[in-house]
Amino acid sequence: MGLWQDTKRANAQKLIDWLLSVRKDNGWSVDWVNMVAFAELGSSSSHPGMTDSLIMRVLGEMKQNSNTTVDEFETIFNQRLKTDAIAANKQVGCWQFFIPIEVIPSADLAQRNRIRILGREFTFLSFATVERKLDKQSRIALRDTYFITYRTGINVKHLPTVFLSVSTQASSLNLGWRDITPAFDALRGLIELSLDFYGWRITSSEKSARRKLPHPLWMIALKKGTPLELINFITDEDEDTATKPFKLNSTQLAGIKKNAKILRREPTPQSTLSLLADCLRLYSQAMDARFKHFCFLGFWQLAEAITHSETGGCAIVS
């Protein structure tokens, strides 16, 4: 696979020659010339996986084997990609995420309600149900707010009663959550819009967010055969205000599920539905903002997204 267009191969060869010539036994010295050379070599390529780290590994193997040409770089690069892909596939497993949400469910709600959005199924679970999915040591840890605080850096004052559960196949925790994030953001935006459309409120503070459902401050990540992971979120939430729950009844949940039907499946890129999903994300960010100027900025970005979609010519996909 060619990594550079014909018009850029000569310059790529010059950069490879330079980087090979200045490589020492322990690698490259950290200076601006080398940093620019790596950046230019990577950015001039048409391959999205051309990272500095991979370039260094390829050039290191070239130096060891006395290789010097662009063609040899491309051969080694493609071999590295295949090897890395095989290694990553061997580590792929099911990652399950349990996200605490500050909700007080009404008595008329079933124990396990599900909402499907962007191809991901989110299930409402009780604390006891989540515990049953953990081993003994993890259950003991989860019951200890001091342990959660220590692992996440979040001042956890009480144990959550309701979690959202969602899972995906991935080779790492970070990649797994990256797959889930678009659906989670869209779900939060959908919940806010469903519960608060045409709503209004009186706020007495300049730092009061408009959302009903606070963004979680931490979550649990679990993969079979690996230790329990506790992950913290970097949010604009205040630890005191973020713990105030809201009540959810069956009528509200039915409305959320009804609105979610249009986005049950992952939409086609550049479609109207993909724009709608992105707008839900921007809406939830605006509602999360504690300061009025950040809230205004969030709604401005939402308006920009809609405006840009018209000039881009989105196809309507039902």
C-alpha positions as CSV (number, residue, x, y, z in Angstrom):
1,M,0.0,0.0,0.0
2,G,1.5,3.4,-1.0
3,L,1.6,5.8,1.8
4,W,2.6,8.9,-0.2
5,Q,1.3,10.3,-3.5
6,D,3.8,10.4,-6.3
7,T,4.3,14.2,-5.9
8,K,5.2,13.7,-2.3
9,R,7.5,10.7,-2.4
10,A,10.7,12.6,-3.1
11,N,10.1,14.8,-0.1
12,A,9.3,11.8,2.0
13,Q,12.6,10.2,1.0
14,K,14.5,13.3,2.1
15,L,12.8,13.2,5.5
16,I,13.5,9.5,5.9
17,D,17.2,10.1,4.9
18,W,17.5,12.9,7.5
19,L,15.8,11.0,10.3
20,L,17.9,7.9,9.7
21,S,21.1,9.9,9.6
22,V,20.4,11.6,13.0
23,R,19.2,8.5,14.8
24,K,21.4,7.4,17.7
25,D,21.7,4.0,19.4
26,N,19.0,5.1,22.0
27,G,16.8,6.9,19.4
28,W,16.4,10.5,18.4
29,S,17.3,13.6,20.4
30,V,14.3,15.7,21.3
31,D,14.7,19.0,19.4
32,W,12.6,21.2,17.2
33,V,14.2,20.0,13.9
34,N,13.5,16.3,14.6
35,M,10.0,17.1,15.9
36,V,9.2,19.0,12.7
37,A,10.7,16.2,10.5
38,F,8.5,13.6,12.2
39,A,5.4,15.8,11.9
40,E,6.0,16.6,8.3
41,L,6.6,13.0,7.4
42,G,3.4,11.9,9.1
43,S,1.2,14.7,7.8
44,S,2.4,14.3,4.2
45,S,1.2,10.8,4.2
46,S,-2.4,9.8,3.2
47,H,-2.6,7.1,5.9
48,P,-4.5,8.1,9.1
49,G,-2.4,5.7,11.2
50,M,0.9,7.4,10.5
51,T,1.7,8.4,14.1
52,D,5.1,9.5,15.4
53,S,5.4,6.4,17.5
54,L,4.8,4.1,14.6
55,I,7.2,6.1,12.4
56,M,9.9,5.7,15.0
57,R,9.4,1.9,15.2
58,V,9.6,1.6,11.4
59,L,12.7,3.8,11.1
60,G,14.3,1.8,14.0
61,E,13.8,-1.4,12.1
62,M,15.0,0.2,8.9
63,K,18.2,1.3,10.6
64,Q,18.8,-2.1,12.0
65,N,18.3,-3.8,8.6
66,S,20.2,-1.0,6.7
67,N,17.1,-0.1,4.7
68,T,16.9,3.4,3.3
69,T,14.1,3.8,0.7
70,V,10.5,5.0,0.8
71,D,9.4,1.6,-0.7
72,E,11.1,-0.2,2.2
73,F,9.5,2.1,4.7
74,E,6.1,1.3,3.2
75,T,6.7,-2.5,3.3
76,I,7.8,-2.4,7.0
77,F,5.0,0.0,7.9
78,N,2.3,-2.3,6.4
79,Q,3.8,-5.3,8.1
80,R,3.7,-3.4,11.5
81,L,0.1,-2.5,10.9
82,K,-0.9,-6.2,10.3
83,T,1.1,-7.3,13.4
84,D,-0.5,-4.7,15.6
85,A,-4.0,-5.5,14.3
86,I,-3.5,-9.2,15.1
87,A,-2.3,-8.4,18.6
88,A,-5.2,-6.1,19.2
89,N,-7.7,-8.7,18.0
90,K,-6.3,-11.2,20.5
91,Q,-7.1,-8.7,23.3
92,V,-10.7,-7.9,22.1
93,G,-13.3,-8.7,24.7
94,C,-16.6,-7.5,26.1
95,W,-16.3,-4.3,28.1
96,Q,-19.3,-3.5,30.3
97,F,-19.8,-0.1,31.7
98,F,-22.0,0.7,34.7
99,I,-22.7,4.4,34.9
100,P,-24.3,5.8,38.1
101,I,-27.1,8.3,37.5
102,E,-28.8,10.4,40.1
103,V,-32.4,9.2,39.5
104,I,-35.2,8.3,41.9
105,P,-37.4,5.8,40.0
106,S,-41.1,5.9,40.8
107,A,-42.8,2.8,42.1
108,D,-44.5,2.1,38.8
109,L,-41.3,1.6,36.9
110,A,-40.1,-1.9,36.0
111,Q,-36.7,-3.0,37.4
112,R,-34.9,-3.3,34.0
113,N,-36.0,-0.6,31.5
114,R,-34.0,-0.4,28.3
115,I,-33.4,2.4,25.8
116,R,-31.7,1.7,22.5
117,I,-30.0,4.6,20.7
118,L,-27.4,4.8,17.9
119,G,-27.2,1.0,18.0
120,R,-26.4,0.8,21.7
121,E,-28.7,-0.6,24.4
122,F,-28.7,1.2,27.8
123,T,-30.3,-0.7,30.7
124,F,-31.4,0.8,34.0
125,L,-30.1,-1.4,36.8
126,S,-30.3,-1.2,40.6
127,F,-27.2,-1.2,42.8
128,A,-28.0,-4.7,43.9
129,T,-28.2,-6.0,40.3
130,V,-24.8,-4.4,39.5
131,E,-23.3,-6.1,42.6
132,R,-24.4,-9.5,41.4
133,K,-22.3,-9.0,38.3
134,L,-19.1,-8.5,40.3
135,D,-16.8,-10.9,42.2
136,K,-16.7,-10.8,46.0
137,Q,-13.7,-8.5,46.3
138,S,-15.1,-6.0,43.8
139,R,-18.5,-6.0,45.7
140,I,-16.7,-5.1,48.9
141,A,-14.8,-2.3,47.2
142,L,-17.9,-0.9,45.6
143,R,-19.7,-0.6,48.9
144,D,-16.8,1.6,50.3
145,T,-17.3,5.3,49.4
146,Y,-13.7,6.0,50.6
147,F,-12.3,3.4,48.2
148,I,-14.3,5.0,45.3
149,T,-13.1,8.4,46.3
150,Y,-9.5,7.2,46.4
151,R,-9.6,5.5,43.0
152,T,-11.5,8.3,41.2
153,G,-10.5,11.5,43.0
154,I,-14.2,12.3,43.3
155,N,-15.6,13.0,46.8
156,V,-18.3,10.3,46.7
157,K,-20.6,10.9,49.7
158,H,-23.2,8.2,49.0
159,L,-23.6,5.0,47.0
160,P,-25.8,5.3,43.9
161,T,-29.0,3.4,43.7
162,V,-29.4,3.4,39.9
163,F,-26.9,2.6,37.1
164,L,-27.0,2.7,33.3
165,S,-25.4,-0.4,31.9
166,V,-24.0,-0.6,28.3
167,S,-21.5,-2.9,26.7
168,T,-19.2,-3.2,23.7
169,Q,-16.5,-5.3,22.1
170,A,-13.1,-3.6,22.2
171,S,-9.4,-4.3,22.8
172,S,-9.0,-1.7,25.6
173,L,-11.1,0.3,28.0
174,N,-10.4,3.6,26.3
175,L,-11.4,2.3,22.9
176,G,-14.5,0.7,24.3
177,W,-15.7,3.9,25.9
178,R,-14.9,5.8,22.8
179,D,-17.3,3.5,20.9
180,I,-20.0,4.2,23.5
181,T,-19.5,7.9,23.9
182,P,-21.6,9.2,20.9
183,A,-24.6,7.1,22.0
184,F,-24.2,8.1,25.7
185,D,-24.1,11.8,24.7
186,A,-27.1,11.5,22.4
187,L,-29.0,9.7,25.1
188,R,-28.3,12.5,27.7
189,G,-29.4,15.1,25.2
190,L,-32.5,13.1,24.4
191,I,-33.4,12.8,28.0
192,E,-33.0,16.5,28.6
193,L,-35.0,17.4,25.6
194,S,-37.8,14.9,26.4
195,L,-38.1,16.0,30.0
196,D,-37.7,19.8,29.6
197,F,-39.1,20.8,26.2
198,Y,-41.0,24.0,26.6
199,G,-40.0,23.9,30.3
200,W,-38.8,26.9,32.3
201,R,-37.2,27.5,35.6
202,I,-36.2,30.3,38.0
203,T,-32.6,30.2,39.1
204,S,-31.1,32.1,41.9
205,S,-27.5,31.4,41.1
206,E,-25.2,32.5,38.3
207,K,-23.6,29.0,38.4
208,S,-26.7,26.8,38.1
209,A,-26.8,24.3,35.3
210,R,-30.1,23.9,33.5
211,R,-30.0,20.1,33.1
212,K,-32.2,17.7,35.0
213,L,-29.9,14.7,34.8
214,P,-26.4,15.6,36.1
215,H,-23.4,14.2,34.2
216,P,-22.0,11.3,36.2
217,L,-18.7,12.0,37.9
218,W,-17.4,8.4,37.7
219,M,-18.3,5.0,36.4
220,I,-17.4,1.3,36.6
221,A,-15.7,-0.6,33.7
222,L,-15.6,-4.4,33.8
223,K,-14.0,-7.0,31.6
224,K,-14.1,-10.7,32.4
225,G,-10.8,-11.8,33.8
226,T,-9.5,-8.3,34.6
227,P,-9.8,-6.3,37.8
228,L,-12.6,-3.8,38.4
229,E,-11.8,-0.4,36.9
230,L,-13.2,2.9,38.4
231,I,-13.0,5.8,36.0
232,N,-13.6,9.5,36.7
233,F,-15.2,12.0,34.3
234,I,-13.8,15.5,33.8
235,T,-17.0,17.6,33.9
236,D,-18.2,21.0,34.7
237,E,-20.4,19.6,37.5
238,D,-20.0,20.7,41.1
239,E,-19.8,17.8,43.4
240,D,-22.5,19.2,45.7
241,T,-25.0,20.1,43.0
242,A,-24.3,17.0,40.9
243,T,-25.6,14.6,43.6
244,K,-29.2,16.1,43.6
245,P,-31.3,13.4,42.0
246,F,-34.5,13.9,39.9
247,K,-37.6,11.7,40.0
248,L,-38.4,9.6,36.9
249,N,-41.8,8.1,36.4
250,S,-43.2,5.7,33.8
251,T,-44.9,8.5,31.7
252,Q,-41.6,10.3,31.4
253,L,-39.7,7.1,30.5
254,A,-42.3,6.2,27.9
255,G,-41.8,9.6,26.3
256,I,-38.0,9.2,26.2
257,K,-38.3,5.7,24.6
258,K,-40.8,7.1,22.0
259,N,-38.4,9.9,21.0
260,A,-35.4,7.5,20.9
261,K,-37.0,5.3,18.2
262,I,-35.9,7.6,15.4
263,L,-32.3,7.1,16.5
264,R,-32.4,3.4,17.4
265,R,-29.8,2.5,14.7
266,E,-26.4,4.1,14.1
267,P,-27.1,6.7,11.3
268,T,-25.3,7.0,8.0
269,P,-22.5,9.5,8.2
270,Q,-23.4,13.0,6.8
271,S,-27.1,12.2,7.0
272,T,-29.9,14.2,8.7
273,L,-30.1,11.6,11.5
274,S,-26.3,11.9,12.2
275,L,-26.8,15.6,12.4
276,L,-29.6,15.1,14.8
277,A,-27.5,12.9,17.0
278,D,-24.7,15.5,17.1
279,C,-27.2,18.2,17.9
280,L,-28.4,16.2,20.9
281,R,-24.8,16.0,22.1
282,L,-24.4,19.8,21.8
283,Y,-27.8,20.3,23.5
284,S,-26.7,18.3,26.5
285,Q,-23.4,20.2,26.7
286,A,-25.3,23.5,26.7
287,M,-27.7,22.3,29.4
288,D,-24.7,21.1,31.5
289,A,-23.0,24.5,31.5
290,R,-23.1,26.1,35.0
291,F,-22.2,29.6,33.7
292,K,-24.7,31.5,31.4
293,H,-22.0,32.5,28.9
294,F,-20.9,28.9,28.4
295,C,-24.6,27.9,28.1
296,F,-25.0,30.5,25.4
297,L,-21.9,29.3,23.6
298,G,-23.3,25.7,23.6
299,F,-26.5,26.8,22.0
300,W,-24.6,28.9,19.5
301,Q,-22.6,25.9,18.5
302,L,-25.8,23.9,18.1
303,A,-27.2,26.6,15.8
304,E,-23.9,26.6,13.8
305,A,-24.1,22.8,13.4
306,I,-27.6,23.1,11.9
307,T,-26.6,26.0,9.6
308,H,-23.5,24.2,8.4
309,S,-25.5,21.1,7.6
310,E,-27.6,23.1,5.1
311,T,-24.5,24.2,3.1
312,G,-23.1,20.7,3.3
313,G,-26.2,19.2,1.7
314,C,-27.1,16.5,4.2
315,A,-29.1,13.6,2.7
316,I,-32.4,12.8,4.4
317,V,-32.2,9.3,5.7
318,S,-35.3,7.9,7.5
